[in-house]
Amino acid sequence: MERSAQRGRFLALEGVEGAGKSTQVRLLGDWLTRHGLPHVVTREPGGTALGEQVRRALLESDRVIPRAELLLMLAARATLVDEVVKPALERGVVVVTDRFSLSTLAYQVRGRGLPEAEVRRLNTFATGGLEPDLTLVLDVPLGVGVQRLDRRGRAPDRFEQADADFHARVAEAYAEFAQHEKTIKRVDGTGSVDEVHAAILALLGRRFPETFGGAAV
Ligand code: T5A
């Protein structure tokens, strides 16, 4: 996507199930509100009327074959990009999303075993080449995420029910992509909610001082 002086920042939070993404996206949104910074908070799959319908189909259907899973994720993403993310960035606001393209590489490529080059090509078609300025991967051991979700007491969705090997491949993928791509950073997600929030703000303050400089909880 064309950059302009006014273009906003596009941030994505990622990680394994129960890593604390939704909690941290909400806190980041609250922080931006308190500091008077215009922003949009969204999630994937979802974030639009169509995307939320696709989300229900993806999470609640008994069986979705991997290629259909990929294409549904990308249909939701294309809609989110055109209806929400691009217009917001063009207005110069900060966009924070709970998951984006890195989830597709972790879950559909590494988890489901779909071919990476093909998935990347289709993803670029869906996004028009738009990538987050920074993707933060909340780093927690798989067991911690599972414990947090158990404590929440909600019935597991189709992804949460996948076997341990699937989740291990997803976790490895996050670690590996974070090692090789400059716009992906890992954040220790094992501390308290407030500690993780502070770590995210510190990292954003270093990376985007014009927006998050002097950030304090
Ligand atoms: N998916 C998605 C794909 O396969 N491909 C794709 O391309 C995309 C975009 C989405 C599913 O779709 C898949 C991946 C997912 O399986 P979802 O419900 O959005 O489904 O799943 P998650 O993103 O994993 O969301 P969860 O809500 O399950 O987990 P979060 O957001 O990581 O965790 P959160 O913040 O809800 O916290 C979970 C619990 O832990 C507590 C919270 O209070 C909550 O009870 N908690 C903490 N407790 C202690 N210390 C902390 N630091 C805590 N942080 C949170």
py3Dmol code that shows the C-alpha trace and the ligand (Angstrom):
import py3Dmol

protein = """\
ATOM      1  CA  MET A   1       0.000   0.000   0.000  1.00  0.00           C
ATOM      2  CA  GLU A   2       1.125   3.552  -0.804  1.00  0.00           C
ATOM      3  CA  ARG A   3       2.571   5.326   2.206  1.00  0.00           C
ATOM      4  CA  SER A   4       1.770   8.952   2.803  1.00  0.00           C
ATOM      5  CA  ALA A   5       2.916  11.348   5.512  1.00  0.00           C
ATOM      6  CA  GLN A   6      -0.519  11.054   7.130  1.00  0.00           C
ATOM      7  CA  ARG A   7      -0.771   7.274   7.047  1.00  0.00           C
ATOM      8  CA  GLY A   8      -1.590   5.784  10.451  1.00  0.00           C
ATOM      9  CA  ARG A   9       0.161   2.894  12.183  1.00  0.00           C
ATOM     10  CA  PHE A  10      -0.992  -0.672  11.682  1.00  0.00           C
ATOM     11  CA  LEU A  11      -0.269  -2.998  14.626  1.00  0.00           C
ATOM     12  CA  ALA A  12      -1.150  -6.682  15.001  1.00  0.00           C
ATOM     13  CA  LEU A  13      -1.082  -8.847  18.115  1.00  0.00           C
ATOM     14  CA  GLU A  14      -0.488 -12.550  17.637  1.00  0.00           C
ATOM     15  CA  GLY A  15       0.184 -15.717  19.566  1.00  0.00           C
ATOM     16  CA  VAL A  16      -1.080 -19.146  20.501  1.00  0.00           C
ATOM     17  CA  GLU A  17      -4.542 -19.759  21.967  1.00  0.00           C
ATOM     18  CA  GLY A  18      -4.976 -18.000  25.302  1.00  0.00           C
ATOM     19  CA  ALA A  19      -1.756 -15.982  24.985  1.00  0.00           C
ATOM     20  CA  GLY A  20      -3.635 -12.864  26.108  1.00  0.00           C
ATOM     21  CA  LYS A  21      -4.033 -11.065  22.768  1.00  0.00           C
ATOM     22  CA  SER A  22      -7.635  -9.910  23.206  1.00  0.00           C
ATOM     23  CA  THR A  23      -6.831  -8.598  26.682  1.00  0.00           C
ATOM     24  CA  GLN A  24      -3.815  -6.647  25.433  1.00  0.00           C
ATOM     25  CA  VAL A  25      -5.600  -5.315  22.335  1.00  0.00           C
ATOM     26  CA  ARG A  26      -8.317  -3.964  24.643  1.00  0.00           C
ATOM     27  CA  LEU A  27      -5.758  -2.357  27.001  1.00  0.00           C
ATOM     28  CA  LEU A  28      -3.881  -0.806  24.092  1.00  0.00           C
ATOM     29  CA  GLY A  29      -7.157   0.624  22.793  1.00  0.00           C
ATOM     30  CA  ASP A  30      -7.898   2.046  26.265  1.00  0.00           C
ATOM     31  CA  TRP A  31      -4.404   3.575  26.403  1.00  0.00           C
ATOM     32  CA  LEU A  32      -4.868   5.209  22.989  1.00  0.00           C
ATOM     33  CA  THR A  33      -8.238   6.585  24.129  1.00  0.00           C
ATOM     34  CA  ARG A  34      -6.710   8.013  27.329  1.00  0.00           C
ATOM     35  CA  HIS A  35      -4.000   9.702  25.281  1.00  0.00           C
ATOM     36  CA  GLY A  36      -6.461  11.158  22.783  1.00  0.00           C
ATOM     37  CA  LEU A  37      -5.028   9.202  19.857  1.00  0.00           C
ATOM     38  CA  PRO A  38      -7.611   8.260  17.225  1.00  0.00           C
ATOM     39  CA  HIS A  39      -7.614   4.518  16.679  1.00  0.00           C
ATOM     40  CA  VAL A  40      -9.573   1.497  15.520  1.00  0.00           C
ATOM     41  CA  VAL A  41      -9.472  -1.829  17.342  1.00  0.00           C
ATOM     42  CA  THR A  42     -10.482  -4.911  15.409  1.00  0.00           C
ATOM     43  CA  ARG A  43     -10.054  -8.665  15.211  1.00  0.00           C
ATOM     44  CA  GLU A  44      -9.593 -11.535  12.805  1.00  0.00           C
ATOM     45  CA  PRO A  45     -11.433 -13.402  11.623  1.00  0.00           C
ATOM     46  CA  GLY A  46     -14.147 -10.791  12.071  1.00  0.00           C
ATOM     47  CA  GLY A  47     -14.258  -7.037  12.397  1.00  0.00           C
ATOM     48  CA  THR A  48     -16.924  -6.518   9.694  1.00  0.00           C
ATOM     49  CA  ALA A  49     -20.499  -7.771   9.356  1.00  0.00           C
ATOM     50  CA  LEU A  50     -19.433 -10.384   6.801  1.00  0.00           C
ATOM     51  CA  GLY A  51     -16.238 -11.197   8.694  1.00  0.00           C
ATOM     52  CA  GLU A  52     -18.168 -11.938  11.908  1.00  0.00           C
ATOM     53  CA  GLN A  53     -20.442 -14.346  10.007  1.00  0.00           C
ATOM     54  CA  VAL A  54     -17.393 -16.044   8.524  1.00  0.00           C
ATOM     55  CA  ARG A  55     -15.861 -16.213  12.022  1.00  0.00           C
ATOM     56  CA  ARG A  56     -18.873 -18.101  13.339  1.00  0.00           C
ATOM     57  CA  ALA A  57     -18.718 -20.538  10.417  1.00  0.00           C
ATOM     58  CA  LEU A  58     -14.986 -21.087  10.970  1.00  0.00           C
ATOM     59  CA  LEU A  59     -15.110 -21.529  14.735  1.00  0.00           C
ATOM     60  CA  GLU A  60     -18.393 -23.396  15.085  1.00  0.00           C
ATOM     61  CA  SER A  61     -18.621 -25.730  12.060  1.00  0.00           C
ATOM     62  CA  ASP A  62     -17.838 -29.373  12.836  1.00  0.00           C
ATOM     63  CA  ARG A  63     -15.664 -29.840   9.789  1.00  0.00           C
ATOM     64  CA  VAL A  64     -13.927 -27.360   7.489  1.00  0.00           C
ATOM     65  CA  ILE A  65     -11.326 -28.694   5.057  1.00  0.00           C
ATOM     66  CA  PRO A  66      -8.001 -26.801   5.205  1.00  0.00           C
ATOM     67  CA  ARG A  67      -8.289 -25.108   1.784  1.00  0.00           C
ATOM     68  CA  ALA A  68     -11.797 -23.893   2.609  1.00  0.00           C
ATOM     69  CA  GLU A  69     -10.526 -22.714   6.013  1.00  0.00           C
ATOM     70  CA  LEU A  70      -7.809 -20.696   4.283  1.00  0.00           C
ATOM     71  CA  LEU A  71     -10.150 -19.159   1.725  1.00  0.00           C
ATOM     72  CA  LEU A  72     -12.713 -18.214   4.375  1.00  0.00           C
ATOM     73  CA  MET A  73     -10.000 -16.560   6.502  1.00  0.00           C
ATOM     74  CA  LEU A  74      -8.835 -14.641   3.432  1.00  0.00           C
ATOM     75  CA  ALA A  75     -12.370 -13.621   2.431  1.00  0.00           C
ATOM     76  CA  ALA A  76     -12.825 -12.152   5.909  1.00  0.00           C
ATOM     77  CA  ARG A  77      -9.394 -10.466   5.690  1.00  0.00           C
ATOM     78  CA  ALA A  78     -10.009  -8.911   2.260  1.00  0.00           C
ATOM     79  CA  THR A  79     -13.253  -7.434   3.584  1.00  0.00           C
ATOM     80  CA  LEU A  80     -11.598  -6.135   6.759  1.00  0.00           C
ATOM     81  CA  VAL A  81      -8.736  -4.539   4.820  1.00  0.00           C
ATOM     82  CA  ASP A  82     -11.006  -2.722   2.371  1.00  0.00           C
ATOM     83  CA  GLU A  83     -13.796  -1.757   4.763  1.00  0.00           C
ATOM     84  CA  VAL A  84     -11.872  -1.001   7.960  1.00  0.00           C
ATOM     85  CA  VAL A  85      -8.076  -1.065   7.890  1.00  0.00           C
ATOM     86  CA  LYS A  86      -7.205   0.891   4.735  1.00  0.00           C
ATOM     87  CA  PRO A  87      -9.772   3.656   5.301  1.00  0.00           C
ATOM     88  CA  ALA A  88      -8.572   4.059   8.899  1.00  0.00           C
ATOM     89  CA  LEU A  89      -4.900   4.199   7.913  1.00  0.00           C
ATOM     90  CA  GLU A  90      -5.729   6.727   5.219  1.00  0.00           C
ATOM     91  CA  ARG A  91      -7.401   8.876   7.910  1.00  0.00           C
ATOM     92  CA  GLY A  92      -4.100   8.693   9.794  1.00  0.00           C
ATOM     93  CA  VAL A  93      -5.406   6.696  12.767  1.00  0.00           C
ATOM     94  CA  VAL A  94      -3.755   3.796  14.571  1.00  0.00           C
ATOM     95  CA  VAL A  95      -5.236   0.369  13.776  1.00  0.00           C
ATOM     96  CA  VAL A  96      -4.759  -2.441  16.301  1.00  0.00           C
ATOM     97  CA  THR A  97      -5.851  -5.897  15.234  1.00  0.00           C
ATOM     98  CA  ASP A  98      -6.192  -9.108  17.208  1.00  0.00           C
ATOM     99  CA  ARG A  99      -4.494 -11.423  14.646  1.00  0.00           C
ATOM    100  CA  PHE A 100      -3.694 -10.821  10.944  1.00  0.00           C
ATOM    101  CA  SER A 101      -1.631 -12.518   8.202  1.00  0.00           C
ATOM    102  CA  LEU A 102       0.878 -14.144  10.558  1.00  0.00           C
ATOM    103  CA  SER A 103      -1.964 -16.287  11.969  1.00  0.00           C
ATOM    104  CA  THR A 104      -2.506 -17.694   8.484  1.00  0.00           C
ATOM    105  CA  LEU A 105       1.154 -18.650   8.167  1.00  0.00           C
ATOM    106  CA  ALA A 106       1.174 -20.197  11.635  1.00  0.00           C
ATOM    107  CA  TYR A 107      -2.206 -22.005  11.507  1.00  0.00           C
ATOM    108  CA  GLN A 108      -2.935 -22.790   7.853  1.00  0.00           C
ATOM    109  CA  VAL A 109       0.654 -23.286   6.636  1.00  0.00           C
ATOM    110  CA  ARG A 110       2.369 -24.835   9.647  1.00  0.00           C
ATOM    111  CA  GLY A 111      -0.668 -26.141  11.492  1.00  0.00           C
ATOM    112  CA  ARG A 112      -2.649 -27.513   8.545  1.00  0.00           C
ATOM    113  CA  GLY A 113       0.285 -28.102   6.190  1.00  0.00           C
ATOM    114  CA  LEU A 114      -0.866 -25.971   3.240  1.00  0.00           C
ATOM    115  CA  PRO A 115       1.935 -24.892   0.840  1.00  0.00           C
ATOM    116  CA  GLU A 116       3.590 -21.674   2.051  1.00  0.00           C
ATOM    117  CA  ALA A 117       4.287 -20.034  -1.320  1.00  0.00           C
ATOM    118  CA  GLU A 118       0.694 -20.526  -2.474  1.00  0.00           C
ATOM    119  CA  VAL A 119      -0.725 -19.262   0.807  1.00  0.00           C
ATOM    120  CA  ARG A 120       1.505 -16.180   0.735  1.00  0.00           C
ATOM    121  CA  ARG A 121       0.404 -15.444  -2.835  1.00  0.00           C
ATOM    122  CA  LEU A 122      -3.295 -15.773  -1.969  1.00  0.00           C
ATOM    123  CA  ASN A 123      -2.834 -13.724   1.192  1.00  0.00           C
ATOM    124  CA  THR A 124      -1.210 -10.913  -0.793  1.00  0.00           C
ATOM    125  CA  PHE A 125      -4.162 -11.031  -3.186  1.00  0.00           C
ATOM    126  CA  ALA A 126      -6.536 -10.710  -0.217  1.00  0.00           C
ATOM    127  CA  THR A 127      -4.670  -7.852   1.459  1.00  0.00           C
ATOM    128  CA  GLY A 128      -3.547  -5.995  -1.650  1.00  0.00           C
ATOM    129  CA  GLY A 129      -0.060  -6.247  -0.122  1.00  0.00           C
ATOM    130  CA  LEU A 130      -0.955  -4.452   3.117  1.00  0.00           C
ATOM    131  CA  GLU A 131       1.133  -5.677   6.057  1.00  0.00           C
ATOM    132  CA  PRO A 132       1.216  -4.485   9.666  1.00  0.00           C
ATOM    133  CA  ASP A 133       3.955  -1.973  10.492  1.00  0.00           C
ATOM    134  CA  LEU A 134       4.642  -4.172  13.488  1.00  0.00           C
ATOM    135  CA  THR A 135       3.371  -7.561  14.632  1.00  0.00           C
ATOM    136  CA  LEU A 136       3.798  -8.404  18.323  1.00  0.00           C
ATOM    137  CA  VAL A 137       3.800 -12.082  19.194  1.00  0.00           C
ATOM    138  CA  LEU A 138       2.810 -12.680  22.815  1.00  0.00           C
ATOM    139  CA  ASP A 139       5.128 -15.401  23.906  1.00  0.00           C
ATOM    140  CA  VAL A 140       3.701 -17.934  26.369  1.00  0.00           C
ATOM    141  CA  PRO A 141       4.333 -21.663  26.701  1.00  0.00           C
ATOM    142  CA  LEU A 142       1.392 -23.615  25.231  1.00  0.00           C
ATOM    143  CA  GLY A 143       0.436 -24.916  28.688  1.00  0.00           C
ATOM    144  CA  VAL A 144      -0.016 -21.384  30.035  1.00  0.00           C
ATOM    145  CA  GLY A 145      -2.429 -20.500  27.231  1.00  0.00           C
ATOM    146  CA  VAL A 146      -4.410 -23.702  27.805  1.00  0.00           C
ATOM    147  CA  GLN A 147      -4.620 -23.028  31.574  1.00  0.00           C
ATOM    148  CA  ARG A 148      -5.838 -19.479  30.965  1.00  0.00           C
ATOM    149  CA  LEU A 149      -8.549 -20.699  28.588  1.00  0.00           C
ATOM    150  CA  ASP A 150      -9.570 -23.464  31.023  1.00  0.00           C
ATOM    151  CA  ARG A 151      -9.947 -20.897  33.786  1.00  0.00           C
ATOM    152  CA  ARG A 152     -12.166 -18.829  31.504  1.00  0.00           C
ATOM    153  CA  GLY A 153     -14.541 -21.827  31.445  1.00  0.00           C
ATOM    154  CA  ARG A 154     -15.874 -21.341  27.889  1.00  0.00           C
ATOM    155  CA  ALA A 155     -16.484 -24.356  25.580  1.00  0.00           C
ATOM    156  CA  PRO A 156     -13.448 -24.792  23.273  1.00  0.00           C
ATOM    157  CA  ASP A 157     -13.931 -23.767  19.615  1.00  0.00           C
ATOM    158  CA  ARG A 158     -12.852 -25.870  16.615  1.00  0.00           C
ATOM    159  CA  PHE A 159      -9.255 -24.535  16.725  1.00  0.00           C
ATOM    160  CA  GLU A 160      -8.896 -24.937  20.475  1.00  0.00           C
ATOM    161  CA  GLN A 161      -9.995 -28.580  20.077  1.00  0.00           C
ATOM    162  CA  ALA A 162      -7.161 -29.357  17.613  1.00  0.00           C
ATOM    163  CA  ASP A 163      -4.551 -31.829  18.893  1.00  0.00           C
ATOM    164  CA  ALA A 164      -1.409 -30.917  20.817  1.00  0.00           C
ATOM    165  CA  ASP A 165       0.869 -31.470  17.782  1.00  0.00           C
ATOM    166  CA  PHE A 166      -1.104 -28.917  15.793  1.00  0.00           C
ATOM    167  CA  HIS A 167      -0.690 -26.318  18.526  1.00  0.00           C
ATOM    168  CA  ALA A 168       2.996 -27.166  18.922  1.00  0.00           C
ATOM    169  CA  ARG A 169       3.551 -26.542  15.184  1.00  0.00           C
ATOM    170  CA  VAL A 170       1.706 -23.213  15.466  1.00  0.00           C
ATOM    171  CA  ALA A 171       3.861 -22.170  18.439  1.00  0.00           C
ATOM    172  CA  GLU A 172       7.076 -23.157  16.616  1.00  0.00           C
ATOM    173  CA  ALA A 173       5.973 -21.192  13.558  1.00  0.00           C
ATOM    174  CA  TYR A 174       5.498 -18.025  15.631  1.00  0.00           C
ATOM    175  CA  ALA A 175       8.970 -18.392  17.143  1.00  0.00           C
ATOM    176  CA  GLU A 176      10.537 -19.022  13.764  1.00  0.00           C
ATOM    177  CA  PHE A 177       8.844 -16.181  11.879  1.00  0.00           C
ATOM    178  CA  ALA A 178       9.676 -13.765  14.697  1.00  0.00           C
ATOM    179  CA  GLN A 179      13.334 -14.719  14.359  1.00  0.00           C
ATOM    180  CA  HIS A 180      13.493 -14.018  10.634  1.00  0.00           C
ATOM    181  CA  GLU A 181      11.234 -11.042  10.001  1.00  0.00           C
ATOM    182  CA  LYS A 182      12.147  -7.568  11.212  1.00  0.00           C
ATOM    183  CA  THR A 183       8.553  -6.376  11.589  1.00  0.00           C
ATOM    184  CA  ILE A 184       7.705  -9.241  13.971  1.00  0.00           C
ATOM    185  CA  LYS A 185       8.743  -8.936  17.637  1.00  0.00           C
ATOM    186  CA  ARG A 186       8.191 -11.302  20.530  1.00  0.00           C
ATOM    187  CA  VAL A 187       6.940  -9.975  23.854  1.00  0.00           C
ATOM    188  CA  ASP A 188       7.063 -12.045  27.027  1.00  0.00           C
ATOM    189  CA  GLY A 189       3.393 -12.821  27.696  1.00  0.00           C
ATOM    190  CA  THR A 190       3.864 -14.819  30.896  1.00  0.00           C
ATOM    191  CA  GLY A 191       3.702 -11.917  33.366  1.00  0.00           C
ATOM    192  CA  SER A 192       0.599 -10.314  34.815  1.00  0.00           C
ATOM    193  CA  VAL A 193      -1.803  -8.495  32.507  1.00  0.00           C
ATOM    194  CA  ASP A 194      -0.308  -5.143  33.606  1.00  0.00           C
ATOM    195  CA  GLU A 195       3.275  -6.320  33.167  1.00  0.00           C
ATOM    196  CA  VAL A 196       2.599  -7.489  29.623  1.00  0.00           C
ATOM    197  CA  HIS A 197       0.811  -4.210  28.841  1.00  0.00           C
ATOM    198  CA  ALA A 198       3.816  -2.239  30.119  1.00  0.00           C
ATOM    199  CA  ALA A 199       6.202  -4.357  28.018  1.00  0.00           C
ATOM    200  CA  ILE A 200       4.115  -3.730  24.895  1.00  0.00           C
ATOM    201  CA  LEU A 201       4.017   0.026  25.536  1.00  0.00           C
ATOM    202  CA  ALA A 202       7.780   0.105  26.122  1.00  0.00           C
ATOM    203  CA  LEU A 203       8.418  -1.670  22.831  1.00  0.00           C
ATOM    204  CA  LEU A 204       6.001   0.573  20.940  1.00  0.00           C
ATOM    205  CA  GLY A 205       7.581   3.650  22.528  1.00  0.00           C
ATOM    206  CA  ARG A 206      10.984   2.615  21.178  1.00  0.00           C
ATOM    207  CA  ARG A 207       9.693   1.655  17.758  1.00  0.00           C
ATOM    208  CA  PHE A 208       7.233   4.518  17.162  1.00  0.00           C
ATOM    209  CA  PRO A 209       8.355   7.384  19.426  1.00  0.00           C
ATOM    210  CA  GLU A 210       6.223   9.894  17.471  1.00  0.00           C
ATOM    211  CA  THR A 211       3.060   8.023  18.530  1.00  0.00           C
ATOM    212  CA  PHE A 212       3.999   6.068  21.647  1.00  0.00           C
ATOM    213  CA  GLY A 213       7.036   8.063  22.842  1.00  0.00           C
ATOM    214  CA  GLY A 214       7.003   8.591  26.568  1.00  0.00           C
ATOM    215  CA  ALA A 215       4.371   5.875  26.837  1.00  0.00           C
ATOM    216  CA  ALA A 216       3.481   5.030  30.380  1.00  0.00           C
ATOM    217  CA  VAL A 217       0.785   2.735  31.693  1.00  0.00           C
TER     218      VAL A 217
END
"""
ligand_1 = """\
55
T5A
N -7.054 -18.273 12.885
C -7.174 -16.917 12.816
C -6.463 -19.008 11.859
O -6.400 -20.234 11.912
N -5.955 -18.339 10.784
C -6.065 -16.984 10.635
O -5.595 -16.425 9.626
C -6.693 -16.250 11.715
C -6.823 -14.763 11.609
C -9.645 -17.275 16.238
C -9.100 -18.568 15.743
O -8.867 -18.453 14.361
C -7.607 -18.986 14.048
C -6.768 -18.841 15.280
C -7.778 -18.941 16.409
O -7.842 -20.268 16.835
P -10.180 -16.603 18.711
O -11.294 -16.924 19.647
O -10.017 -15.198 18.293
O -10.281 -17.535 17.445
O -8.906 -17.207 19.361
P -7.747 -16.494 20.020
O -7.240 -15.438 19.116
O -6.778 -17.530 20.439
O -8.413 -15.747 21.253
P -8.578 -16.206 22.725
O -9.570 -15.260 23.328
O -8.897 -17.642 22.795
O -7.171 -15.982 23.373
P -6.374 -14.650 23.630
O -7.035 -13.501 22.969
O -4.969 -14.881 23.311
O -6.469 -14.503 25.204
P -7.401 -13.545 26.092
O -6.858 -12.203 26.147
O -8.809 -13.735 25.695
O -7.115 -14.229 27.508
C -7.543 -15.544 27.811
C -7.807 -15.644 29.327
O -6.588 -15.420 30.015
C -6.682 -14.278 30.863
C -7.884 -13.476 30.379
O -8.465 -12.752 31.401
C -8.789 -14.570 29.830
O -9.553 -15.137 30.856
N -5.415 -13.554 30.739
C -4.429 -13.625 31.637
N -4.323 -14.279 32.818
C -3.149 -14.134 33.488
N -2.104 -13.356 33.051
C -2.188 -12.683 31.877
N -1.151 -11.936 31.463
C -3.384 -12.819 31.117
N -3.788 -12.306 29.923
C -5.017 -12.775 29.709
"""
view = py3Dmol.view(width=600, height=400)
view.addModel(protein, "pdb")
view.setStyle({"model": 0}, {"cartoon": {"style": "trace"}})
view.addModel(ligand_1, "xyz")
view.setStyle({"model": 1}, {"stick": {}})
view.zoomTo()
view.show()
